[in-house]
């Protein structure tokens, strides 16, 4: 009887600590919009980041291309992409590590 109570307590404890996660897929983003004219760079240390779609909730929102200053000298932009299954955000990368991009 004691073994049954102990087994039940262990099983109940493991069920209480179980994690549940939900994921949704919205498929690949639409084709990129075409930029007719790129505005001039505000300074020589800025890098052009092409426009791209990024997921917000259950849909994609367009992030227009813009001039952006890398977080540190030598950082390069890794464009966001969809591999057919999942979307991967763009980010800055280099010898000092990865820096996430603020979509605002």
Secondary structure, 3 states (H helix, E strand, C coil): CHHHHHHHHHHHHHHHCCCCCCCCCCCCCCCCCCCCCCCCCCCCCEEEECCEEEEECCEEEEECCEEEECCCCCCEEECCEECCCCEECCEEECCCCCEECCCC
